Structures are given as C-alpha cells and as structure tokens.
C-alpha cells in the first residue's frame, strides 16, 4: 500500500492529535465503560500509534517515490517516472555532493536521444542485437516499425516512457531474459551497465555510443520542478560513460606499402595521400595497430615478389596514428634482415611499440602489454606460416618474426592471464590464394582454409580471450566459440591488390574496454580501388560484405 505525500502528512498529523486527545481523556473514557472501555481505548491508542509511525516513516525517512526531507521543512519529491534504483542513485549523489534544498523540489525522469546536460543522465539504454547479426545500425523510425525488447522486470512506468518516446503502444514492447536470448532479427534496449561483447552494439540515429557518449543511445535524464529547482543545477550523477573511462584499440589487417603504391607515390609526391580518407578514423583510439609486412629501404626498387618500401611511407603510418606495429609478416626480411633491423629501430625512435617480431628471437617473443584507463590488455603475435625456421623468422642474431609453437603460446597466455590481463592472440597464418582469373568474387576465401579453424580454436582453448588472423588479403568470416571471438582474417588495409574485388577490402576491429572488461568489438569494413585511398565502405557495401561473411559460417 502506498500514499501520496499529502496523505502521509495528514495521517501523521491526525494520528498525533487523536493520540493527545485520548491520553488526556482516557480516564473519562474508562469510568463509564469499566474494563471494556479501557481496553477499547488502548486498542485505539495502539492503532493510532502504528498509523502515525507508518505514515511518518514513509513521509520523513523512506527513500521511495513519495519523497524525502533533505533539511527541515524542505522536501524532495521523487516523481513516479523514477525507478527505486534511480531514486537511490540520485539521493546518494545529492548527499555525496552535499547539496540541499532551499525550497520544495520535484525530481522526474524523461527520455531523450540527444541530452543537453550529460551530468543529469540517470540511466543509459543502448541498442543491441545478436553477435552474429549483419545489421550495423538502427534508427528511431526502425524501432517504431519493427518493435524492440526491454529486459524482463523493467518497471511499467519505464516501459511507458519508452513507448511514448518511440511512438508505439506499450503492449508492443517485448522482453528478453538474458543477452544470449536476443536473436539476429531482434533489437533490444539494454542498460549500458549490462553491455558486454556477447551481443552487438548498434549505431543508433548515426551515433555510436562508445565513441560519442552523448548520442547513439536513449538517455533517461532527470529534471527539477519547484521553487528549489536551481539548488540541484550542479548535481552530477556520473551515470554515463566517457572517453576517460573507455580504453579503445583499433586493430587492422595487412599493410604492405610497396609495388604499385610506390609508383603512385612517385605521382602524387605525398605519402599521406594513401591515408587521407581513413587516417582520422584509425587515429581515434588509445592504441592504433597495423601489421606492416614490408621493411623500409632507401633506394627501394619495384619487385613483384621481393618487397621493400621507400622510407617516405613512414609518413602514411604516422598520419594514421600508429603506435603499435605487428611484425609477424612474411615479407619483412625479403631484401635482407638488416633492413628489418633498420625499420624496427626507426619504430623505436618514434616511440612506437612492436609485437610479434623484433631484432632477435628473444625480443620477437615479447608480448605487448598495456595497462590503460584501468584495463590491462596483452597482445601476443606469432608467425605460423614460416615456423619453425623459415626466412621470416627471427634468430638469435637476426631480426624477424616470432615463431609459432603451442607450448610457448600456452605459457605466454598463462603468464598474461595470471597478471589479470585480457589476452588477444594474433596469428600470421597461411594466406588463402584469393586471386582468380579476372575481376570477380572469390567466396572460397571467405572461410577458414586448411587447418586454420582447428588451429585457431585450439589457441582459444589454451585460454586466449580473442584470436585474430592478420595474414588474409581478403576478409574471412568470424564467430564466437565458447565465448571467445575468433576473426579468421581481416583483409587488406593498405596495399595495391586491385585486380580482384575481394583483396580491395578489409575490416578494422575497434575494441572497447572498461575496467578490464571487453564491452564491444566494432567491425568497420574498408575498401580501396585503383586510386589506392583506403576509406570506410558505404552502408550498402558493408552490408554486402558482412552478409557474405555471415553466410560463410
């Protein structure tokens, strides 16, 4: 049973007055009635005491929608649009920030997709779908047409507020019991505090919440009404994420700044030409990774099979915001390991980190560890194709790639996990021969090749939290196996393979961590053409590629 604030006030006052009346007149009541009259008066006294206590408790003390005094005579009333948890959060923040009311104030919640004041956000709901779904985006209009889900147990007045904002009947809103039950054709609105990588976060009305933090979601925002509304203008609920909370890593596929790209560089005379349309996107991360397979060499000349890159191309990587270079590629020693040595030393001079390769086998085996914004991540990288001792592999006194060995991998993973790190394992596997006759699709390379699926799943079983193939010149499919995401191949980022549509494509993986937990990995498909300027695909191009990879599972 609940009462309004005015009812509680009346009951409390009435009970006290009646109590005083009975106490003052109890003797008169008892005289004519004897013991029966005394008992009756006692019962009335007990009932009124209980009523007074109940009403007073709810009105003055209990944290419910009925309200609560902050200082004598000034009341904060929580409107029925607020959940009990939201009220609790608001009250705790008011007390923590030592705010008080000079006059009565009513607090209520509204829903918006474009909050003007992020500090007054009390809850954030983000749109998600099944991990395997092709869709990347949704809109308010789509939610209105197709419907959406909310978590089981969502309060009725919260459902009503979503229904009103989207413009649908409350009865059309479905529910889900757990994230795993959301299907590929469903969209659910999930409290951002419940978001994890088992589902796919969608861009909403052109905003991706983990990049913008003030769009790409539906926000429950509190407002203040009453004479004391300005007393809480400075209240900061701190219930939305921010850039300071999220550790972001951009990871990419093959980079090979050579062959036709060298001819193009001679024409345009600007190495940042190649990164011009993708650089800002790549650089927007705490760590930007590339797998550069070609060493720099002064006086580099064109060759179809033995690769090197003019030193000017370092500017392409600088413009892309690179600060982590993977060295598992099988072409870094093509023109001599001494150029690989020079290139690695150049990275070091620039303050960049490397992984999966080094100046010798000991350095090549070192992991990349990061402890940033409260998230600890380890990246391990190995060359499978040339192991154990091919020309690309590092030696005791020779620069090269880190060799692939299950025993070593298992120990490397264990060491990182013992330190409490999230572990990503990159593998330079055999590449799929994705070069058919003529400019046509080659779906045979959409799937894992040979023993690739078996090998990647084995690495996952050794304790890796994620496994990524960095060898593919054409994007390959991806899946989750026992909760571990496996990306079999990311395709080309920077290269010049324009004779086939498949090799013009790539995928950038953007990982978002908070407090050591992977919240999401966002897939951003890219493409280049004969102009050799990598850029983000159009929605139609991305839908085509992701549908193919989906159907290849």
C-alpha positions in Angstrom: 0.0 0.0 0.0 1.3 3.5 -0.8 0.1 7.0 0.0 0.7 10.4 -1.5 2.9 12.8 0.4 -0.1 14.9 1.4 -2.0 11.8 2.6 1.0 10.8 4.7 1.2 14.3 6.2 -2.5 14.2 7.0 -2.3 10.8 8.6 0.7 11.7 10.7 -0.9 14.9 12.0 -4.3 13.4 12.6 -2.8 10.4 14.5 -0.8 12.7 16.8 -3.9 14.9 17.5 -6.0 11.8 18.3 -3.3 10.4 20.4 -3.2 13.5 22.5 -6.9 13.6 22.8 -7.1 10.0 24.1 -4.3 10.4 26.6 -6.0 13.5 28.0 -9.4 11.9 28.2 -8.6 8.2 28.8 -9.8 8.4 32.5 -13.2 9.8 31.4 -13.5 7.0 28.8 -12.6 4.3 31.3 -15.1 5.4 34.1 -18.4 4.6 32.4 -17.2 1.6 30.4 -15.1 -0.1 33.0 -12.5 -2.5 31.8 -14.1 -2.8 28.4 -13.8 0.9 27.9 -10.2 0.9 28.9 -9.4 -1.9 26.6 -11.1 -0.2 23.7 -9.2 3.0 24.3 -5.9 1.0 24.5 -6.7 -0.6 21.1 -7.4 2.8 19.5 -4.2 4.1 21.0 -2.1 1.3 19.5 -3.7 1.6 16.1 -3.1 5.3 16.0 0.5 4.9 17.2 1.1 2.4 14.4 -0.6 4.6 11.8 1.5 7.6 13.0 4.7 5.6 12.8 3.9 4.1 9.4 2.9 7.5 7.8 5.8 9.3 9.5 8.3 6.7 8.3 7.2 6.9 4.7 6.9 10.7 4.7 10.0 11.7 6.5 12.5 8.9 6.1 11.9 6.2 3.5 13.5 6.6 0.1 10.6 6.0 -2.2 8.7 7.9 -4.9 6.8 9.6 -2.1 9.8 11.9 -1.3 12.2 12.7 1.5 13.2 15.7 3.6 16.7 17.0 2.9 16.6 19.7 5.5 13.7 20.6 7.8 10.7 22.0 6.0 12.1 21.4 2.5 11.1 18.3 0.7 12.4 16.4 -2.4 9.6 14.5 -4.1 10.5 11.7 -6.5 8.1 11.5 -9.3 6.6 8.2 -10.4 8.7 8.2 -13.5 11.8 7.3 -11.5 12.7 3.7 -10.5 13.7 2.8 -7.0 17.3 2.3 -8.1 17.3 5.7 -9.8 16.0 7.4 -6.7 18.6 5.7 -4.7 21.3 6.8 -7.1 20.1 10.4 -7.1 19.8 10.6 -3.3 23.3 9.2 -2.8 24.8 11.7 -5.2 22.9 14.6 -3.5 24.3 13.5 -0.1 27.8 12.8 -1.5 27.9 16.3 -3.2 26.4 17.9 0.0 23.6 19.6 -1.8 20.4 20.8 0.0 17.1 22.2 -0.9 16.1 25.8 -0.1 12.5 25.0 -1.2 10.4 22.0 -2.2 11.6 20.3 -5.4 10.1 17.5 -7.5 12.5 15.3 -9.5 11.3 13.3 -12.5 12.8 11.5 -15.5 12.3 11.9 -19.2 13.8 10.1 -22.2 15.8 11.7 -24.9 18.3 10.7 -27.6 20.1 14.0 -27.5 20.8 15.1 -23.9 21.9 18.7 -23.5 23.2 18.0 -20.0 25.1 14.7 -19.6 25.6 15.2 -15.8 21.9 14.8 -15.3 21.7 11.4 -17.1 20.4 8.8 -14.6 20.4 5.8 -16.9 21.6 4.9 -20.5 19.9 2.3 -22.7 21.9 1.2 -25.8 20.5 -0.8 -28.8 22.0 -4.2 -29.3 21.3 -7.3 -31.4 22.7 -10.8 -31.7 26.5 -11.1 -32.1 26.2 -12.8 -35.5 23.7 -10.3 -37.0 24.7 -8.5 -40.2 23.0 -5.2 -39.3 25.2 -2.4 -38.0 22.7 0.4 -37.4 19.2 1.2 -36.3 17.0 4.3 -36.0 14.1 5.6 -34.0 11.9 5.0 -37.1 13.0 1.4 -37.4 12.3 0.8 -33.7 8.8 2.2 -34.3 8.2 -0.1 -37.2 9.9 -3.4 -36.1 9.5 -3.1 -32.4 12.1 -3.7 -29.7 12.8 -5.5 -26.4 13.5 -4.4 -22.9 14.9 -6.5 -20.0 12.4 -8.7 -18.1 11.3 -7.0 -15.0 11.5 -3.5 -16.4 9.1 -1.2 -14.4 5.8 -0.4 -16.1 6.4 3.4 -15.9 9.8 2.9 -17.7 8.1 0.9 -20.4 5.5 3.6 -20.8 8.2 6.3 -21.2 10.0 4.3 -23.9 6.7 3.7 -25.7 5.8 7.3 -25.6 9.3 8.4 -26.9 9.4 5.9 -29.7 5.7 6.3 -30.5 4.4 2.8 -30.1 1.8 1.1 -27.8 3.4 -0.2 -24.6 1.9 -3.6 -25.4 4.1 -3.8 -28.5 7.3 -3.8 -26.4 8.7 -7.3 -25.9 11.2 -8.6 -23.3 14.3 -10.8 -23.0 15.6 -12.8 -20.1 19.3 -12.7 -21.0 21.5 -11.2 -23.7 22.1 -14.6 -25.1 18.5 -15.0 -26.0 18.4 -12.0 -28.3 18.1 -13.2 -31.9 19.5 -11.8 -35.1 16.2 -10.3 -36.2 15.6 -8.6 -32.8 16.8 -5.3 -31.3 16.9 -4.8 -27.6 17.5 -1.7 -25.5 19.9 -2.7 -22.7 21.1 -0.6 -19.7 24.7 0.2 -20.7 25.8 -1.2 -17.3 24.8 -4.6 -18.6 26.5 -4.3 -22.0 29.1 -6.9 -22.9 30.7 -8.4 -26.0 28.3 -11.3 -26.3 26.0 -9.0 -28.2 26.5 -6.4 -31.0 26.1 -2.8 -30.1 24.4 -0.9 -32.9 24.9 2.6 -34.2 21.7 4.5 -33.4 20.5 7.5 -35.3 24.0 7.9 -36.7 25.7 7.8 -33.3 27.8 5.0 -31.8 27.6 5.4 -28.1 31.1 4.1 -27.2 32.6 6.8 -29.4 30.3 9.7 -28.7 28.9 9.1 -25.2 26.2 11.6 -25.8 24.4 10.0 -28.7 23.8 6.5 -30.1 21.5 5.6 -27.1 18.4 6.5 -25.3 19.1 8.5 -22.1 16.9 8.8 -19.0 17.5 12.4 -17.9 16.3 14.0 -14.7 14.7 17.4 -14.5 13.8 19.5 -11.4 10.5 21.3 -10.8 9.6 23.6 -7.9 10.9 26.7 -6.2 14.1 24.8 -5.3 15.0 23.5 -8.7 18.2 25.6 -9.1 19.6 24.1 -5.9 20.4 21.0 -7.9 21.7 22.5 -11.1 25.3 21.4 -10.3 24.2 17.8 -9.4 26.4 15.4 -11.3 25.1 11.8 -11.4 28.0 10.4 -13.4 25.9 7.6 -14.9 27.1 7.8 -18.5 30.5 6.5 -19.8 33.1 9.0 -21.0 36.3 8.8 -23.1 38.3 8.8 -19.9 36.6 5.5 -18.9 37.0 3.6 -22.2 40.2 2.1 -23.4 40.0 1.8 -27.2 42.2 -0.3 -29.5 42.0 -0.2 -33.4 43.4 -3.3 -35.0 43.9 -3.9 -38.7 44.9 -6.4 -41.3 47.6 -6.4 -43.9 49.7 -3.3 -44.6 52.2 -3.6 -47.5 53.4 -0.2 -48.7 55.0 -1.4 -51.9 54.8 -2.3 -55.6 52.1 -0.1 -57.4 51.9 2.1 -54.3 55.5 3.1 -55.0 54.5 4.2 -58.5 51.5 6.1 -57.1 53.7 7.8 -54.5 56.0 9.0 -57.3 53.0 10.5 -59.0 51.3 12.2 -56.0 54.5 13.1 -54.1 52.7 12.8 -50.8 52.7 9.6 -48.7 49.7 10.8 -46.6 47.6 10.6 -49.8 47.0 6.9 -49.1 45.8 7.5 -45.6 43.9 10.7 -46.3 40.4 9.2 -46.1 40.9 6.8 -43.2 43.6 8.4 -41.0 41.3 10.2 -38.7 39.2 7.1 -38.0 42.3 5.0 -37.4 43.9 7.6 -35.1 40.8 7.9 -32.9 42.0 5.3 -30.4 44.3 4.9 -27.5 46.3 2.3 -29.5 46.3 2.0 -33.3 47.7 -1.3 -34.6 48.9 -2.1 -38.0 50.5 -5.3 -39.3 53.2 -3.9 -41.5 54.7 -6.7 -43.6 57.3 -4.7 -45.6 60.6 -3.1 -44.3 61.7 0.3 -45.4 64.8 0.6 -47.6 66.5 3.6 -49.0 66.7 3.1 -52.8 64.0 0.5 -52.8 63.1 -0.6 -56.4 60.0 -2.3 -57.7 59.6 -6.1 -57.5 56.6 -8.3 -57.8 57.8 -10.8 -55.2 60.6 -9.4 -53.1 59.1 -6.5 -51.2 60.5 -3.3 -49.7 59.1 0.2 -49.1 60.6 3.7 -49.6 61.2 5.3 -46.2 58.8 8.1 -47.1 55.9 5.7 -46.4 56.6 6.0 -42.7 54.5 9.3 -43.0 51.5 7.2 -44.1 51.7 5.3 -40.8 52.3 8.5 -38.8 49.2 10.1 -40.3 47.2 7.0 -39.3 48.1 7.4 -35.7 50.0 4.2 -35.5 51.7 3.4 -32.2 51.8 -0.5 -32.3 53.4 -2.3 -35.3 52.9 -6.1 -35.6 55.9 -7.8 -37.2 54.6 -11.3 -37.9 54.5 -10.7 -41.7 56.5 -13.0 -44.0 58.0 -10.2 -46.2 59.9 -8.1 -43.7 63.2 -9.9 -44.5 62.6 -10.1 -48.3 65.5 -7.8 -49.1 67.7 -8.7 -46.1 67.1 -8.8 -42.4 69.4 -5.7 -42.0 66.6 -3.6 -43.4 64.2 -5.2 -41.0 66.6 -4.2 -38.2 66.7 -0.6 -39.5 62.9 -0.4 -39.7 62.4 -1.8 -36.2 64.9 0.8 -34.9 63.0 3.5 -36.7 59.8 2.4 -34.9 61.7 2.6 -31.6 63.0 6.1 -32.4 59.4 7.2 -33.0 58.3 5.8 -29.6 56.2 3.1 -31.2 55.8 -0.4 -29.8 56.2 -3.6 -31.7 54.8 -7.1 -31.2 55.3 -10.5 -33.0 58.8 -9.7 -34.2 62.0 -8.0 -33.1 65.7 -7.5 -33.5 66.3 -11.1 -32.5 64.3 -14.2 -31.4 64.2 -13.1 -27.7 62.8 -9.7 -28.5 60.4 -11.1 -31.1 58.9 -13.3 -28.4 58.0 -10.5 -26.1 54.3 -9.7 -25.7 52.8 -6.2 -25.9 51.3 -5.3 -22.5 49.1 -2.2 -21.8 47.6 -1.0 -18.6 45.5 2.0 -19.6 42.4 3.6 -18.0 42.0 0.7 -15.7 42.1 -2.0 -18.4 45.0 -4.5 -18.7 45.4 -6.0 -22.1 48.1 -8.3 -23.6 48.6 -8.8 -27.3 50.6 -11.9 -28.4 51.5 -12.4 -32.1 53.0 -15.4 -33.9 54.0 -16.3 -37.5 52.5 -19.7 -38.2 53.3 -19.9 -42.0 57.1 -19.7 -41.7 57.6 -21.5 -38.4 59.7 -23.0 -37.1 62.7 -21.6 -39.0 61.7 -20.0 -42.3 63.4 -16.9 -43.7 60.9 -14.5 -42.0 61.5 -16.0 -38.5 63.9 -14.2 -36.1 67.1 -15.9 -35.0 69.5 -15.3 -32.1 71.2 -12.5 -34.1 68.7 -11.9 -36.8 65.6 -9.7 -37.0 62.4 -11.4 -37.8 59.0 -12.7 -36.7 58.0 -14.6 -33.6 57.7 -18.3 -34.3 54.5 -20.3 -33.6 54.7 -23.0 -31.0 51.8 -24.3 -29.0 53.8 -24.9 -25.9 55.2 -21.4 -26.0 51.7 -19.9 -26.7 50.1 -21.8 -23.8 52.8 -20.4 -21.4 52.5 -16.9 -22.8 48.8 -16.9 -22.4 49.1 -18.3 -18.8 51.6 -15.6 -17.8 49.3 -12.8 -19.1 46.2 -14.3 -17.6 48.0 -14.7 -14.2 48.6 -11.0 -14.3 44.9 -10.4 -14.8 45.2 -9.3 -18.4 42.7 -9.7 -21.3 44.7 -11.7 -23.9 44.4 -11.2 -27.7 46.4 -13.6 -29.9 47.3 -12.5 -33.5 48.3 -15.2 -35.9 50.0 -14.8 -39.3 48.6 -17.9 -40.9 48.8 -19.3 -44.4 47.0 -16.9 -46.8 44.1 -18.0 -48.9 45.0 -17.9 -52.6 42.3 -15.3 -53.4 43.4 -14.5 -57.0 41.0 -15.9 -59.6 41.2 -15.1 -63.3 39.6 -11.8 -63.9 38.0 -9.2 -61.7 35.4 -11.4 -59.9 34.5 -12.5 -56.4 36.2 -15.5 -54.8 34.0 -16.7 -51.9 36.2 -19.7 -51.3 38.4 -17.4 -49.3 35.6 -16.2 -47.1 36.0 -19.3 -44.9 39.0 -20.6 -42.9 41.4 -22.6 -45.0 43.1 -26.0 -44.3 43.5 -26.5 -40.6 43.0 -22.8 -39.8 39.7 -23.3 -38.0 41.2 -26.2 -35.9 44.4 -24.2 -35.1 42.6 -21.0 -34.1 40.1 -22.9 -31.9 43.0 -24.7 -30.2 44.6 -21.4 -29.4 41.3 -20.2 -28.0 41.1 -23.4 -25.9 44.5 -22.5 -24.4 43.0 -19.5 -22.7 43.1 -16.7 -25.2 40.2 -14.2 -24.9 40.3 -13.4 -28.6 42.1 -14.8 -31.7 42.7 -12.8 -34.9 44.2 -13.7 -38.2 46.4 -11.0 -39.6 47.5 -12.8 -42.8 44.5 -12.6 -45.0 44.4 -10.4 -48.1 40.6 -10.9 -48.3 38.4 -10.7 -45.2 37.3 -14.0 -43.8 34.4 -14.9 -41.6 34.3 -14.7 -37.8 32.5 -16.4 -34.9 32.3 -16.9 -31.1 33.4 -20.3 -29.8 32.7 -20.9 -26.1 32.5 -17.2 -25.6 35.8 -16.5 -27.4 35.5 -14.3 -30.6 37.6 -15.6 -33.5 38.3 -13.4 -36.5 39.9 -15.6 -39.2 41.2 -12.8 -41.4 40.9 -9.0 -41.6 41.9 -8.5 -45.3 44.0 -5.6 -46.6 44.3 -2.2 -45.0 47.0 -0.5 -47.2 48.1 -2.4 -50.3 47.7 -2.3 -54.1 45.8 -5.5 -55.0 43.1 -4.1 -57.2 42.8 -6.9 -59.7 40.2 -8.6 -57.6 37.3 -7.1 -55.5 38.0 -9.3 -52.5 41.5 -8.0 -52.0 40.4 -4.4 -52.1 38.5 -5.0 -48.9 39.5 -5.0 -45.2 38.0 -4.9 -41.7 39.1 -2.7 -38.8 38.4 -4.1 -35.4 37.7 -1.5 -32.7 37.9 -2.9 -29.2 36.3 -1.0 -26.3 37.3 -1.9 -22.7 36.1 -0.6 -19.4 37.7 -1.7 -16.1 39.3 -4.6 -17.8 36.1 -5.9 -19.4 35.7 -6.1 -23.2 32.4 -4.2 -23.8 32.4 -4.4 -27.6 34.4 -5.1 -30.8 33.0 -3.0 -33.6 33.6 -4.1 -37.2 34.3 -1.3 -39.7 34.6 -2.6 -43.3 37.0 -0.6 -45.6 37.8 -0.6 -49.3 40.2 0.9 -51.8 40.3 1.0 -55.6 42.8 1.9 -58.2 43.2 5.3 -56.6 44.7 3.4 -53.6 43.0 5.6 -51.0 41.5 3.3 -48.3 38.2 4.5 -47.0 35.2 3.3 -45.0 32.6 1.3 -47.0 29.2 2.7 -47.8 26.3 1.1 -45.9 25.4 -1.0 -49.0 29.0 -2.2 -49.5 29.3 -3.1 -45.8 26.0 -5.0 -45.8 27.2 -7.0 -48.9 30.5 -8.0 -47.3 29.1 -8.8 -43.8 26.3 -10.8 -45.3 28.8 -12.9 -47.2 30.9 -13.5 -44.1 27.7 -14.3 -42.1 26.6 -16.9 -44.6 30.1 -18.4 -44.7 30.0 -19.5 -41.1 
